[in-house]
Amino acid sequence: MVTFKPEYQGRRIGRRSVRMKTVKGVSEWIDTEDGGTRLYSVEGYDDDFPSVTTVLQVLDKPWLAPWKTNLMLDKLRSEFNGRYTRLVGLGVSPWPSNLGRTGPPVLPWFDSMIAKAKARPDEVRDAAAEFGTMAHTAIELLSRYNHRTDRPDMQRVLEAFEDWRDSSGLTIELSEVMVWHPSEYYAGGIDAVARTEDGELVVIDFKTGGLYDEAAYQLAAYAVALEELTGEPVRQAWVVRIPRDQPEEGKAVFETKQLYDIEGAYATFYWALQLWKYVKSLEKVRPWRKPEVPAIPEPTTQS
C-alpha cells in the first residue's frame, strides 16, 4: 500500500475563515480577490501552495480563442436562424425598418443574440466542469467504497471506468489523494494512484473533456510530488479519458494516453511555476504604480 514518509504523515490544518475543505491534512480555499486562484495550506509550512492547475494558467492556450469563437458563432447562427424562421412563419418581415427614425436600421433583437453568443463559452465550460466533477465523484465512490451511484447520466461513465480498470492490469491503491511538493511549494489532488503487476507506482488522471498538453505537465507535477512524499520512484503516468458523449448502444468507450517523458514534462511545469511565482511577486509591488518620492527631511540647524 502507498504510504507517505513519516515526516509527511498525519498533517493537520488550522481553521481558516475562507477554507473550502480539508483532505488528508491539506486545507483548500479560493482566493476570490485573485481571480479565483486555488491555494492550499499544508501544516508545517508558512507559505500557501498554489494548485497545479492554477500554475498552468500562466501557459498560453492557443486552442482556447478558436474554441470560444466557434462556440459563439454557432450560437449566433442558431439564434438568428430560429428567429428568422419564426418571423417568416408569422408573415412578419425579419428585417427592420427605421419607422421614421434617422440613422442606421435598428435591430432590437440582435443585441440579445450577441449577448447569448458571448455567454455560450462560459455555459459550455461550466456544464463540462459540473459533469467532470460528478464523474470524478462517481468513480471515487465506486473505486474506494464499491458504491455505485444510481444517477442515470453516470452509468455509461462507470461502465467505461470498469472496462478500463479490468483491462489495465493495474491495482488502484488510492483515490483522490492530496499531494504537495515539500520544497517547490505546489499541491494538488491525484485522481488515482495504482500499482503495476511489477509493483511500480502509477499516477492516473481521469478526464471527461478534451486532452491537451497541459494534462502532461499536470501528471508530471503530481508524479514528482508523490515521489517526494513517498520515497518511491514514479515511472508511469496515464490519462484515462472517458468522454461525456457515450454511444447509446454497445460498449462504453474510453481512451488512454501514457506520459512517457515525466522528467521532460516536469521541466515545463517547473518553469511555469517559477513564472507564476514571479508574476505574483510583481503583483505585490504593482509595477504600473508610480513610486512615491521619499520626502527629503529639512536640514536642522543647531542653535
Residue, then its C-alpha position, 0 to 999 in steps of 0.5 A: m500500500v502507498t504510504f507517505k514518509p513519516e515526516y509527511q504523515g498525519r498533517r493537520i490544518g488550522r481553521r481558516s475563515v475562507r477554507m473550502k475543505t480539508v483532505k488528508g491534512v491539506s486545507e483548500w480555499i479560493d482566493t476570490e480577490d485573485g481571480g479565483t486562484r486555488l491555494y492550499s495550506v499544508e501544516g508545517y509550512d508558512d507559505d500557501f501552495p498554489s494548485v497545479t492547475t492554477v500554475l498552468q494558467v500562466l501557459d498560453k492556450p492557443w486552442l482556447a480563442p478558436w474554441k470560444t469563437n466557434l462556440m459563439l458563432d454557432k450560437l449566433r447562427s442558431e439564434f438568428n436562424g430560429r428567429y428568422t424562421r419564426l418571423v417568416g412563419l408569422g408573415v412578419s418581415p425579419w428585417p427592420s425598418n427605421l419607422g421614421r427614425t434617422g440613422p442606421p436600421v435598428l435591430p432590437w433583437f440582435d443585441s440579445m443574440i450577441a449577448k447569448a453568443k458571448a455567454r455560450p463559452d462560459e455555459v459550455r465550460d461550466a456544464a463540462a466542469e459540473f459533469g467532470t466533477m460528478a464523474h470524478t465523484a462517481i468513480e471515487l465512490l465506486s473505486r474506494y467504497n464499491h458504491r455505485t451511484d444510481r444517477p442515470d447520466m453516470q452509468r455509461v461513465l462507470e461502465a467505461f471506468e470498469d472496462w478500463r480498470d479490468s483491462s489495465g492490469l493495474t491495482i488502484e491503491l488510492s483515490e483522490v489523494m492530496v499531494w504537495h511538493p515539500s520544497e517547490y511549494y505546489a499541491g494538488g489532488i491525484d485522481a488515482v494512484a495504482r500499482t503495476e503487476d511489477g509493483e511500480l507506482v502509477v499516477i492516473d488522471f481521469k478526464t471527461g473533456g478534451l486532452y491537451d498538453e497541459a494534462a502532461y505537465q499536470l501528471a508530471a507535477y503530481a508524479v514528482a510530488l508523490e515521489e517526494l512524499t513517498g520515497e518511491p520512484v514514479r515511472q508511469a503516468w496515464v490519462v484515462r479519458i472517458p468522454r461525456d458523449q457515450p454511444e447509446e448502444g454497445k460498449a462504453v468507450f474510453e481512451t488512454k494516453q501514457l506520459y512517457d517523458i515525466e522528467g521532460a514534462y516536469a521541466t515545463f511545469y517547473w518553469a511555469l511555476q517559477l513564472w507564476k511565482y514571479v508574476k505574483s511577486l510583481e503583483k505585490v509591488r504593482p509595477w504600473r504604480k508610480p513610486e512615491v518620492p521619499a520626502i527629503p527631511e529639512p536640514t536642522t540647524q543647531s542653535 
